[in-house]
Amino acid sequence: MITIPPFLRPGDTIGITCPAGFMTREKALTCIGTLETWGYRVREGRTLGGDSDNYFSGTDEQRLDDLHAMLADPGIDAILCGRGGYGLSRIIDRVDFSAFCQKPKWIIGFSDITVLHAHLFTNYKIATLHAPMAGAFNDGCADTPGVLSLKRVLAGEPMSYTCAPHPFNRTGYTRGILVGGNLSLLAHLVGSVSDIDTKGKILFLEDVGEYLYNIDRMLRQLKRSGKLDHLAGLVIGGFTETKDTMRPFGATVEDIIREVVKEYAYPVCYGFPVSHGIENVALKIGTEYTLTVAPGSTALTE
């Protein structure tokens, strides 16, 4: 049984914390203002624009303390991660979720936040939100479909998304619990206490800035560990800013994925709007969705 945190009401408070990479407060100002126009209060964590002179938003202890404060505070109704990057793997095993489990709240983010999503799903069966973070509101993007989908999800609207057909799509209809996120992090978590059981699940994947050979390697890590064997369905999002070696790998991301999953029969869709780019719709990890991959279109519906 999956626990669904309460959806938000006007006047509820969203806390912003940075449990991984550093983010200046200035880069979160548009987000803060937008959340307030949506009717929410905003509480800024100490790691937002925190005292740091390196990659992280604070020391491991500072980031852990800030996350603990957000998780345990009954006056905070949802937690928005300012940015991802890297860092949650360094603290996840020390996070105390006892107060959070007594009063679950939506945890929002993607990229490195995949660690938090996976850990909570695997160990506590609490749903979370894979969705745009604070930086996504900048540069006139507060009204993009991805950011607006977050607004609707937080208010409790059931969501349905479609995307155009792709020549590599494998048609079919399925229903299952949605899991997934950043490919690099999911491969990184294999064999850990945060590892996801994907059997019977709809798995979605995205990534950014990876070499093609490394995408191939990470997918084969998932395959060798059994993560791709018994899926209900597979949803491929954006693989943005991919890189190639001087001697070309010789395949596109779509070619690589099709080769890795060619022996399976479950439906597969490519080009779904979840990514490190502007196209990044809000998805509830741990809840049931229907995936319909038809010749003319793909739909992922609650």
One Martini backbone bead per residue (centre of mass of N, CA, C, O) as a GRO file, in nm:
protein
  302
    1MET     BB    1   0.093   0.038   0.025
    2ILE     BB    2   0.044   0.369  -0.068
    3THR     BB    3   0.137   0.683   0.036
    4ILE     BB    4  -0.051   0.987   0.011
    5PRO     BB    5  -0.003   1.290   0.024
    6PRO     BB    6  -0.123   1.580   0.079
    7PHE     BB    7  -0.269   1.821  -0.065
    8LEU     BB    8  -0.288   2.150  -0.141
    9ARG     BB    9  -0.359   2.465   0.010
   10PRO     BB   10  -0.430   2.762   0.066
   11GLY     BB   11  -0.154   2.863   0.281
   12ASP     BB   12   0.047   2.675   0.243
   13THR     BB   13   0.378   2.530   0.296
   14ILE     BB   14   0.691   2.575   0.123
   15GLY     BB   15   0.993   2.421   0.123
   16ILE     BB   16   1.341   2.519   0.067
   17THR     BB   17   1.599   2.297  -0.040
   18CYS     BB   18   1.964   2.185  -0.054
   19PRO     BB   19   2.086   1.850  -0.063
   20ALA     BB   20   2.323   1.932  -0.267
   21GLY     BB   21   2.370   2.162  -0.460
   22PHE     BB   22   2.440   2.480  -0.528
   23MET     BB   23   2.232   2.781  -0.459
   24THR     BB   24   2.124   3.073  -0.518
   25ARG     BB   25   1.883   3.283  -0.414
   26GLU     BB   26   1.832   3.437  -0.680
   27LYS     BB   27   1.743   3.168  -0.842
   28ALA     BB   28   1.465   3.152  -0.644
   29LEU     BB   29   1.280   3.408  -0.669
   30THR     BB   30   1.077   3.331  -0.888
   31CYS     BB   31   0.967   3.088  -0.745
   32ILE     BB   32   0.869   3.222  -0.489
   33GLY     BB   33   0.673   3.420  -0.628
   34THR     BB   34   0.500   3.204  -0.770
   35LEU     BB   35   0.405   3.045  -0.522
   36GLU     BB   36   0.257   3.290  -0.402
   37THR     BB   37   0.055   3.323  -0.643
   38TRP     BB   38  -0.064   3.028  -0.582
   39GLY     BB   39  -0.103   3.053  -0.240
   40TYR     BB   40   0.175   3.023  -0.100
   41ARG     BB   41   0.404   2.959   0.128
   42VAL     BB   42   0.754   3.035   0.213
   43ARG     BB   43   1.041   2.836   0.317
   44GLU     BB   44   1.373   2.895   0.386
   45GLY     BB   45   1.653   2.737   0.378
   46ARG     BB   46   1.991   2.733   0.474
   47THR     BB   47   2.088   2.610   0.180
   48LEU     BB   48   1.986   2.861   0.049
   49GLY     BB   49   2.257   3.030  -0.006
   50GLY     BB   50   2.477   2.918   0.150
   51ASP     BB   51   2.769   2.837   0.333
   52SER     BB   52   2.976   2.815   0.045
   53ASP     BB   53   3.295   2.710  -0.147
   54ASN     BB   54   3.149   2.480  -0.310
   55TYR     BB   55   2.944   2.257  -0.465
   56PHE     BB   56   2.792   2.259  -0.214
   57SER     BB   57   2.534   2.383   0.012
   58GLY     BB   58   2.706   2.218   0.219
   59THR     BB   59   2.760   2.028   0.442
   60ASP     BB   60   2.652   1.732   0.530
   61GLU     BB   61   2.533   1.837   0.799
   62GLN     BB   62   2.377   2.081   0.688
   63ARG     BB   63   2.199   1.925   0.488
   64LEU     BB   64   2.078   1.731   0.692
   65ASP     BB   65   1.954   1.940   0.888
   66ASP     BB   66   1.770   2.080   0.682
   67LEU     BB   67   1.608   1.832   0.603
   68HIS     BB   68   1.508   1.760   0.885
   69ALA     BB   69   1.352   2.020   0.935
   70MET     BB   70   1.151   1.979   0.701
   71LEU     BB   71   1.041   1.693   0.775
   72ALA     BB   72   0.949   1.775   1.089
   73ASP     BB   73   0.783   2.019   1.013
   74PRO     BB   74   0.438   2.085   1.054
   75GLY     BB   75   0.448   2.372   0.882
   76ILE     BB   76   0.531   2.185   0.644
   77ASP     BB   77   0.371   2.061   0.332
   78ALA     BB   78   0.631   2.096   0.142
   79ILE     BB   79   0.923   1.991  -0.063
   80LEU     BB   80   1.157   2.192  -0.238
   81CYS     BB   81   1.409   2.147  -0.448
   82GLY     BB   82   1.630   2.360  -0.581
   83ARG     BB   83   1.843   2.124  -0.657
   84GLY     BB   84   2.077   1.914  -0.765
   85GLY     BB   85   2.343   1.703  -0.879
   86TYR     BB   86   2.524   1.636  -0.580
   87GLY     BB   87   2.477   1.446  -0.237
   88LEU     BB   88   2.264   1.237  -0.124
   89SER     BB   89   2.447   0.981  -0.102
   90ARG     BB   90   2.604   1.102   0.158
   91ILE     BB   91   2.311   1.111   0.354
   92ILE     BB   92   2.070   0.900   0.331
   93ASP     BB   93   2.156   0.697   0.575
   94ARG     BB   94   2.097   0.954   0.796
   95VAL     BB   95   1.806   0.984   0.754
   96ASP     BB   96   1.524   1.090   0.945
   97PHE     BB   97   1.178   0.964   0.888
   98SER     BB   98   0.983   0.952   1.133
   99ALA     BB   99   0.820   1.220   1.116
  100PHE     BB  100   0.741   1.196   0.818
  101CYS     BB  101   0.572   0.930   0.848
  102GLN     BB  102   0.354   1.066   1.031
  103LYS     BB  103   0.380   1.329   0.809
  104PRO     BB  104   0.339   1.337   0.503
  105LYS     BB  105   0.506   1.492   0.219
  106TRP     BB  106   0.589   1.655  -0.050
  107ILE     BB  107   0.854   1.564  -0.266
  108ILE     BB  108   1.053   1.781  -0.482
  109GLY     BB  109   1.213   1.653  -0.782
  110PHE     BB  110   1.529   1.584  -0.952
  111SER     BB  111   1.778   1.390  -1.035
  112ASP     BB  112   1.933   1.358  -0.741
  113ILE     BB  113   1.639   1.312  -0.614
  114THR     BB  114   1.612   1.015  -0.690
  115VAL     BB  115   1.721   0.906  -0.426
  116LEU     BB  116   1.478   0.992  -0.254
  117HIS     BB  117   1.256   0.856  -0.408
  118ALA     BB  118   1.362   0.563  -0.392
  119HIS     BB  119   1.390   0.539  -0.085
  120LEU     BB  120   1.089   0.593  -0.012
  121PHE     BB  121   0.963   0.370  -0.178
  122THR     BB  122   1.122   0.120  -0.071
  123ASN     BB  123   1.101   0.183   0.260
  124TYR     BB  124   0.792   0.356   0.282
  125LYS     BB  125   0.570   0.394   0.067
  126ILE     BB  126   0.608   0.698  -0.056
  127ALA     BB  127   0.503   0.949  -0.232
  128THR     BB  128   0.639   1.145  -0.506
  129LEU     BB  129   0.791   1.430  -0.694
  130HIS     BB  130   0.866   1.446  -1.028
  131ALA     BB  131   1.000   1.776  -1.072
  132PRO     BB  132   1.037   2.084  -1.086
  133MET     BB  133   1.253   2.330  -0.985
  134ALA     BB  134   1.352   2.641  -0.910
  135GLY     BB  135   1.511   2.700  -1.184
  136ALA     BB  136   1.255   2.654  -1.386
  137PHE     BB  137   1.132   2.961  -1.343
  138ASN     BB  138   1.324   3.086  -1.521
  139ASP     BB  139   1.330   3.267  -1.810
  140GLY     BB  140   1.005   3.256  -1.852
  141CYS     BB  141   0.911   2.944  -1.725
  142ALA     BB  142   0.648   2.959  -1.531
  143ASP     BB  143   0.442   2.887  -1.803
  144THR     BB  144   0.510   2.610  -1.847
  145PRO     BB  145   0.400   2.292  -1.856
  146GLY     BB  146   0.579   2.184  -1.628
  147VAL     BB  147   0.518   2.395  -1.405
  148LEU     BB  148   0.203   2.377  -1.428
  149SER     BB  149   0.188   2.079  -1.343
  150LEU     BB  150   0.273   2.129  -1.053
  151LYS     BB  151   0.036   2.302  -0.972
  152ARG     BB  152  -0.182   2.081  -1.025
  153VAL     BB  153  -0.075   1.854  -0.848
  154LEU     BB  154  -0.074   2.005  -0.572
  155ALA     BB  155  -0.401   2.044  -0.601
  156GLY     BB  156  -0.505   1.737  -0.712
  157GLU     BB  157  -0.485   1.686  -1.005
  158PRO     BB  158  -0.536   1.483  -1.247
  159MET     BB  159  -0.313   1.328  -1.479
  160SER     BB  160  -0.239   1.389  -1.840
  161TYR     BB  161  -0.025   1.257  -2.099
  162THR     BB  162   0.128   1.342  -2.414
  163CYS     BB  163   0.280   1.203  -2.720
  164ALA     BB  164   0.445   1.151  -2.983
  165PRO     BB  165   0.531   0.951  -3.211
  166HIS     BB  166   0.763   0.672  -3.258
  167PRO     BB  167   0.941   0.447  -3.449
  168PHE     BB  168   1.029   0.275  -3.169
  169ASN     BB  169   0.776   0.208  -3.071
  170ARG     BB  170   0.585  -0.006  -2.845
  171THR     BB  171   0.296  -0.128  -2.843
  172GLY     BB  172   0.043  -0.075  -2.582
  173TYR     BB  173  -0.110  -0.187  -2.267
  174THR     BB  174  -0.088  -0.048  -1.927
  175ARG     BB  175  -0.060  -0.107  -1.563
  176GLY     BB  176   0.113   0.088  -1.302
  177ILE     BB  177   0.366   0.164  -1.113
  178LEU     BB  178   0.558   0.453  -1.084
  179VAL     BB  179   0.903   0.467  -1.180
  180GLY     BB  180   1.215   0.660  -1.143
  181GLY     BB  181   1.444   0.865  -1.355
  182ASN     BB  182   1.767   0.888  -1.325
  183LEU     BB  183   1.987   0.680  -1.463
  184SER     BB  184   2.246   0.723  -1.300
  185LEU     BB  185   2.109   0.680  -1.020
  186LEU     BB  186   1.981   0.401  -1.062
  187ALA     BB  187   2.251   0.260  -1.112
  188HIS     BB  188   2.385   0.352  -0.842
  189LEU     BB  189   2.156   0.195  -0.652
  190VAL     BB  190   2.243  -0.072  -0.708
  191GLY     BB  191   2.249  -0.272  -0.410
  192SER     BB  192   2.097  -0.086  -0.232
  193VAL     BB  193   1.859   0.040  -0.003
  194SER     BB  194   1.741   0.223  -0.266
  195ASP     BB  195   1.651   0.015  -0.440
  196ILE     BB  196   1.445  -0.087  -0.709
  197ASP     BB  197   1.146  -0.254  -0.767
  198THR     BB  198   1.035  -0.320  -1.110
  199LYS     BB  199   0.824  -0.522  -1.090
  200GLY     BB  200   0.535  -0.425  -1.263
  201LYS     BB  201   0.646  -0.156  -1.366
  202ILE     BB  202   0.668   0.180  -1.458
  203LEU     BB  203   0.944   0.302  -1.637
  204PHE     BB  204   1.143   0.599  -1.608
  205LEU     BB  205   1.375   0.792  -1.824
  206GLU     BB  206   1.664   1.014  -1.771
  207ASP     BB  207   1.916   1.261  -1.899
  208VAL     BB  208   2.249   1.432  -1.868
  209GLY     BB  209   2.566   1.470  -2.009
  210GLU     BB  210   2.619   1.195  -2.156
  211TYR     BB  211   2.775   0.943  -2.273
  212LEU     BB  212   2.689   0.698  -2.482
  213TYR     BB  213   2.851   0.466  -2.351
  214ASN     BB  214   2.727   0.517  -2.064
  215ILE     BB  215   2.436   0.460  -2.132
  216ASP     BB  216   2.485   0.172  -2.212
  217ARG     BB  217   2.608   0.078  -1.942
  218MET     BB  218   2.366   0.148  -1.755
  219LEU     BB  219   2.152  -0.024  -1.898
  220ARG     BB  220   2.312  -0.293  -1.855
  221GLN     BB  221   2.297  -0.280  -1.551
  222LEU     BB  222   1.992  -0.302  -1.533
  223LYS     BB  223   1.971  -0.568  -1.685
  224ARG     BB  224   2.168  -0.750  -1.513
  225SER     BB  225   1.980  -0.674  -1.245
  226GLY     BB  226   1.663  -0.703  -1.360
  227LYS     BB  227   1.509  -0.418  -1.422
  228LEU     BB  228   1.395  -0.506  -1.736
  229ASP     BB  229   1.238  -0.786  -1.736
  230HIS     BB  230   0.938  -0.705  -1.558
  231LEU     BB  231   0.788  -0.491  -1.694
  232ALA     BB  232   0.508  -0.305  -1.789
  233GLY     BB  233   0.683  -0.041  -1.872
  234LEU     BB  234   0.843   0.211  -2.096
  235VAL     BB  235   0.978   0.546  -2.038
  236ILE     BB  236   1.122   0.787  -2.257
  237GLY     BB  237   1.296   1.056  -2.226
  238GLY     BB  238   1.527   1.290  -2.200
  239PHE     BB  239   1.859   1.314  -2.366
  240THR     BB  240   2.060   1.560  -2.284
  241GLU     BB  241   2.364   1.659  -2.383
  242THR     BB  242   2.509   1.463  -2.543
  243LYS     BB  243   2.803   1.255  -2.586
  244ASP     BB  244   3.106   1.195  -2.770
  245THR     BB  245   3.356   1.040  -2.899
  246MET     BB  246   3.602   1.063  -3.119
  247ARG     BB  247   3.512   0.777  -3.152
  248PRO     BB  248   3.231   0.673  -3.244
  249PHE     BB  249   2.980   0.480  -3.118
  250GLY     BB  250   2.724   0.433  -3.343
  251ALA     BB  251   2.476   0.553  -3.165
  252THR     BB  252   2.188   0.630  -3.044
  253VAL     BB  253   1.991   0.639  -2.782
  254GLU     BB  254   1.760   0.485  -2.920
  255ASP     BB  255   1.932   0.252  -3.020
  256ILE     BB  256   2.030   0.153  -2.747
  257ILE     BB  257   1.756   0.092  -2.619
  258ARG     BB  258   1.641  -0.101  -2.831
  259GLU     BB  259   1.862  -0.315  -2.793
  260VAL     BB  260   1.820  -0.373  -2.484
  261VAL     BB  261   1.476  -0.425  -2.525
  262LYS     BB  262   1.407  -0.631  -2.767
  263GLU     BB  263   1.313  -0.902  -2.594
  264TYR     BB  264   1.069  -0.753  -2.510
  265ALA     BB  265   0.695  -0.690  -2.477
  266TYR     BB  266   0.662  -0.428  -2.367
  267PRO     BB  267   0.582  -0.114  -2.362
  268VAL     BB  268   0.730   0.160  -2.560
  269CYS     BB  269   0.840   0.502  -2.512
  270TYR     BB  270   0.932   0.799  -2.685
  271GLY     BB  271   0.956   1.140  -2.600
  272PHE     BB  272   0.898   1.215  -2.320
  273PRO     BB  273   0.817   1.500  -2.100
  274VAL     BB  274   1.111   1.417  -1.946
  275SER     BB  275   1.371   1.636  -1.810
  276HIS     BB  276   1.638   1.887  -1.822
  277GLY     BB  277   1.441   2.051  -1.962
  278ILE     BB  278   1.152   2.211  -2.027
  279GLU     BB  279   1.053   1.919  -2.061
  280ASN     BB  280   0.891   1.867  -1.730
  281VAL     BB  281   0.680   1.678  -1.589
  282ALA     BB  282   0.471   1.581  -1.343
  283LEU     BB  283   0.542   1.291  -1.129
  284LYS     BB  284   0.414   1.018  -0.954
  285ILE     BB  285   0.581   0.835  -0.732
  286GLY     BB  286   0.393   0.532  -0.652
  287THR     BB  287   0.171   0.549  -0.865
  288GLU     BB  288  -0.090   0.494  -1.076
  289TYR     BB  289  -0.073   0.406  -1.427
  290THR     BB  290  -0.153   0.457  -1.771
  291LEU     BB  291  -0.022   0.296  -2.066
  292THR     BB  292  -0.050   0.424  -2.407
  293VAL     BB  293   0.070   0.270  -2.710
  294ALA     BB  294   0.012   0.411  -3.012
  295PRO     BB  295   0.045   0.487  -3.339
  296GLY     BB  296  -0.049   0.807  -3.285
  297SER     BB  297   0.004   0.780  -2.960
  298THR     BB  298   0.079   0.884  -2.619
  299ALA     BB  299  -0.034   0.778  -2.282
  300LEU     BB  300  -0.026   0.919  -1.942
  301THR     BB  301  -0.245   0.800  -1.680
  302GLU     BB  302  -0.426   0.814  -1.374
   0.00000   0.00000   0.00000
